[in-house]
Amino acid sequence: MELQAKALGIPLLKLGVKEPYEKSYREAISHLIDKGIEGIVTGDIYVVDDVHGRWMDKVTEGLDISVIMPLWNQDTSKVLDEEISSGFKSIFTCLGQQWFTEEWLGRELDEKSVKDLKALAKESGMDPCGENGEYHTMTIDGPIFKETIKISKFSKEKTDNRLFIKISECSLKPKNSPLK
């Protein structure tokens, strides 16, 4: 996240949360309000289950902060297509073993992988955007990035049901420099 913030040219304020999550989130958001933050933007697309609902709305209820959800209720297939056509570059960093093989780790989210994701979603019932936790990505470049994130070295790790990359070397590179 530090490199993403630097690449975007924006400040980064990191706050930890722990169980119980709702209380911890409220405390963290109250801290943001104290720092003069007026709004939070999330990438949530839809309600995962009846328990969570619009969880950020629930967590911020009664707090003096706006919750902005620009992707809310959008078609997940179209969200993926727009991410690619807008020039953002992301890589797969965490995967549910139920849906993915190790070869997906570190793979770029591009037209080919989106096509593969949509086929996988049709076959397995998973969400193409990973809204149910099927996968996570890291954005490494895009039109609003001032620099590109170059990941030089990472290892592939495994837990009981997740595959993920552990990044050991990464840096910022000027937009026009070779990424090799």
C-alpha positions as CSV (number, residue, x, y, z in Angstrom):
1,M,0.0,0.0,0.0
2,E,2.9,2.3,0.7
3,L,4.1,2.1,-2.9
4,Q,0.6,2.5,-4.3
5,A,0.2,5.7,-2.3
6,K,3.5,7.0,-3.5
7,A,2.8,6.0,-7.1
8,L,-0.5,7.8,-6.9
9,G,1.0,10.8,-5.1
10,I,-1.4,10.7,-2.2
11,P,-0.9,10.4,1.6
12,L,-1.4,7.1,3.3
13,L,-2.9,6.7,6.7
14,K,-2.9,3.1,7.9
15,L,-5.2,2.1,10.8
16,G,-5.4,-1.5,12.2
17,V,-8.7,-3.2,12.9
18,K,-9.2,-6.3,15.0
19,E,-12.1,-8.3,16.5
20,P,-14.8,-7.3,17.3
21,Y,-14.6,-5.8,13.8
22,E,-17.6,-3.5,13.9
23,K,-16.4,-1.8,17.1
24,S,-12.8,-1.6,15.8
25,Y,-13.9,-0.2,12.4
26,R,-16.0,2.5,14.2
27,E,-13.0,3.4,16.3
28,A,-10.7,3.6,13.2
29,I,-13.3,5.7,11.3
30,S,-13.7,8.0,14.3
31,H,-9.9,8.5,14.2
32,L,-10.2,9.4,10.5
33,I,-13.0,11.9,11.2
34,D,-10.7,13.5,13.9
35,K,-8.0,13.9,11.2
36,G,-10.5,15.8,9.0
37,I,-11.4,13.0,6.6
38,E,-14.9,13.6,5.3
39,G,-15.5,10.4,3.2
40,I,-14.6,6.8,2.5
41,V,-14.7,5.2,-0.9
42,T,-15.1,1.5,-1.2
43,G,-15.0,-0.9,-4.1
44,D,-17.9,-3.0,-2.9
45,I,-20.2,-4.1,-5.7
46,Y,-23.0,-5.9,-4.0
47,V,-24.3,-7.5,-0.8
48,V,-22.3,-10.7,-0.3
49,D,-24.9,-12.1,2.2
50,D,-27.8,-10.9,4.4
51,V,-25.5,-10.6,7.4
52,H,-23.2,-8.0,5.9
53,G,-25.6,-6.0,3.9
54,R,-24.1,-2.6,3.1
55,W,-21.6,-3.2,5.9
56,M,-19.8,0.2,5.7
57,D,-23.2,2.0,6.0
58,K,-23.9,0.1,9.2
59,V,-20.4,0.7,10.6
60,T,-20.6,4.4,9.9
61,E,-24.1,4.9,11.1
62,G,-24.3,8.0,13.3
63,L,-20.7,9.1,12.4
64,D,-20.1,12.3,10.5
65,I,-18.6,10.7,7.4
66,S,-19.8,9.9,3.9
67,V,-19.6,6.4,2.4
68,I,-19.1,6.5,-1.4
69,M,-19.6,3.2,-3.3
70,P,-19.3,4.0,-7.0
71,L,-19.4,0.4,-8.1
72,W,-22.5,-0.5,-6.1
73,N,-24.9,-2.8,-7.9
74,Q,-22.9,-2.7,-11.1
75,D,-22.6,-5.8,-13.3
76,T,-19.4,-7.5,-12.2
77,S,-18.5,-8.6,-15.8
78,K,-18.7,-5.0,-16.9
79,V,-16.7,-3.8,-14.0
80,L,-13.9,-6.1,-15.0
81,D,-14.1,-5.0,-18.7
82,E,-14.0,-1.3,-17.6
83,E,-11.0,-1.8,-15.4
84,I,-9.0,-3.3,-18.3
85,S,-10.2,-0.8,-20.9
86,S,-9.4,2.1,-18.5
87,G,-5.8,1.1,-18.5
88,F,-5.4,-0.2,-14.9
89,K,-3.0,-3.1,-14.4
90,S,-3.4,-5.5,-11.5
91,I,-2.0,-8.9,-10.6
92,F,-3.6,-11.8,-8.7
93,T,-2.2,-11.9,-5.2
94,C,-4.5,-14.2,-3.2
95,L,-6.6,-17.0,-4.5
96,G,-9.2,-19.5,-3.1
97,Q,-7.9,-23.0,-3.9
98,Q,-11.5,-24.0,-4.5
99,W,-11.4,-22.0,-7.8
100,F,-7.8,-21.4,-8.8
101,T,-4.5,-23.1,-9.4
102,E,-1.1,-21.8,-8.4
103,E,-0.5,-20.6,-12.0
104,W,-2.9,-17.7,-11.4
105,L,-0.6,-16.2,-8.7
106,G,1.2,-13.1,-10.0
107,R,-0.8,-13.3,-13.3
108,E,-1.8,-9.9,-14.7
109,L,-5.5,-9.1,-14.8
110,D,-5.8,-8.5,-18.6
111,E,-8.2,-9.3,-21.4
112,K,-7.1,-13.0,-21.5
113,S,-7.4,-13.5,-17.7
114,V,-10.8,-11.7,-17.7
115,K,-12.0,-14.1,-20.4
116,D,-10.7,-17.0,-18.3
117,L,-12.3,-15.6,-15.2
118,K,-15.7,-15.3,-16.9
119,A,-15.5,-18.9,-18.1
120,L,-14.5,-20.0,-14.6
121,A,-17.4,-18.0,-13.2
122,K,-19.9,-19.6,-15.6
123,E,-18.5,-23.1,-14.8
124,S,-18.2,-22.8,-11.0
125,G,-20.7,-20.1,-10.0
126,M,-17.9,-17.9,-8.5
127,D,-18.2,-14.1,-8.9
128,P,-16.0,-12.8,-11.7
129,C,-14.9,-9.8,-9.6
130,G,-14.2,-12.0,-6.5
131,E,-16.9,-10.3,-4.4
132,N,-17.3,-13.5,-2.3
133,G,-13.6,-13.6,-1.5
134,E,-12.6,-15.9,-4.4
135,Y,-9.5,-13.8,-5.1
136,H,-7.7,-10.5,-4.5
137,T,-5.6,-8.4,-6.7
138,M,-3.0,-5.6,-6.3
139,T,-3.1,-2.7,-8.7
140,I,0.4,-1.9,-9.9
141,D,-0.3,0.8,-12.6
142,G,-3.0,2.9,-14.1
143,P,-3.8,6.2,-15.7
144,I,-3.8,8.0,-12.4
145,F,-0.5,6.5,-11.3
146,K,2.5,8.8,-11.5
147,E,4.9,5.8,-11.4
148,T,4.6,2.0,-12.0
149,I,5.1,-0.6,-9.3
150,K,7.6,-3.1,-10.3
151,I,7.6,-6.4,-8.4
152,S,11.0,-8.0,-8.8
153,K,10.8,-10.9,-6.4
154,F,8.0,-12.9,-4.7
155,S,7.3,-16.3,-3.4
156,K,4.2,-18.4,-3.7
157,E,2.7,-19.5,-0.4
158,K,-0.2,-21.7,0.7
159,T,-2.5,-22.0,3.7
160,D,-5.3,-24.6,4.2
161,N,-7.5,-23.0,1.5
162,R,-5.7,-20.0,0.1
163,L,-2.8,-19.4,-2.3
164,F,-1.0,-16.1,-2.0
165,I,2.2,-14.3,-3.0
166,K,4.6,-12.9,-0.5
167,I,6.4,-9.9,-2.1
168,S,10.0,-9.6,-1.1
169,E,11.3,-7.0,-3.6
170,C,9.3,-4.2,-5.2
171,S,10.0,-0.6,-6.3
172,L,8.6,2.3,-8.2
173,K,9.7,2.9,-11.8
174,P,9.1,5.9,-14.0
175,K,6.2,5.3,-16.4
176,N,8.4,5.2,-19.5
177,S,11.2,3.1,-18.2
178,P,11.6,-0.6,-19.2
179,L,10.0,-2.8,-16.5
180,K,12.5,-5.6,-16.9
